[in-house]
């Protein structure tokens, strides 16, 4: 009889913990910052910046940038990529 009560209490405790963890995850998702605004398409200029990952060698090409300026390097393998073509 006592074992049944302990099993029920353990099940209720596990259910409460799972609920609290799930509610915390949902609360964190709901309070996240909104994504940045879309760039002004009229301010974009044609560029040809090529980046390479310093860890695995994957490459990315950027064909448009706001004002033609060199933007912050994208990240790959948790590291910033290296600009392999000099800006004109």
N, C-alpha and C positions, 0 to 999 in steps of 0.2 A: 504494500500500500504506500509506504513512504517513498519507494523507488518511483512509483508512478507520479507522485506529486513532484519529485525532483526532476523527472523527465519533462513534465509539463512546464515547470518553472524555467528550466533550461531552454525549452523551445520558445517560450514567451520572451525570455531575455535575448535570444538570438534574433527573433523577429523584430524586437525593438531596436537592436543595434543595426540590423540591416536597413530598417526604415530610416534611422537617423543618418546613416551613411548616404543612402540614396537621396534624402532630402537635402543634405549638405551639397552633394554634387549638383543637383538641380538648382539650388540657390546660387552656387558659384557660376553656373552657366548663365543664369538669368541676369546676374549683375556684371557680366563681362562688358568691356568697352565695345561700342559699335565699330564696325569696320570703317576704315578711312573713306572719305568722299572720293568719288571718281575724279580723275584729273580732267582739267579743261581740255577738250580735244583741239580747240583752236590754238592753245599754247604749246602743243606737241610739235617737235621738229624732227625731221629724219636724221637718224644717227646710225652708226654701225659699230657698236661696242660688243666685243666678244670677251666672254669671261670663261675661265677654266677653274675647276675645283682643284685645290692644291692637294687633296687627299686621294681622290679616285680618278681624276682626269676628265670628268664629265664636263661638257661645254654648254654654254647658253649664249644666245645672241639677242641683243637689244636693238630694235629697229626704230624706236621712237622714245624721246625723252622730253620732259617739260623744259622749254627754253633751250634745248640742246645741251644742257649741262650734264656732267657726268654724275649719275645718281649713285646712291649707296650700293655697294656690291651685293648681289644676291648671296644667299647662304646655301651651301650644299654640304652634306656630311657634317653638319653643325659648325662649319667653318666658313668665313667669308670667301667668296670666289676671287680669283686674281684676274685683273683686267689684262688681256694679252694683246689687244690692239690699242695703240696710243690714240687718244682723242685728237681729232683734227683741229 
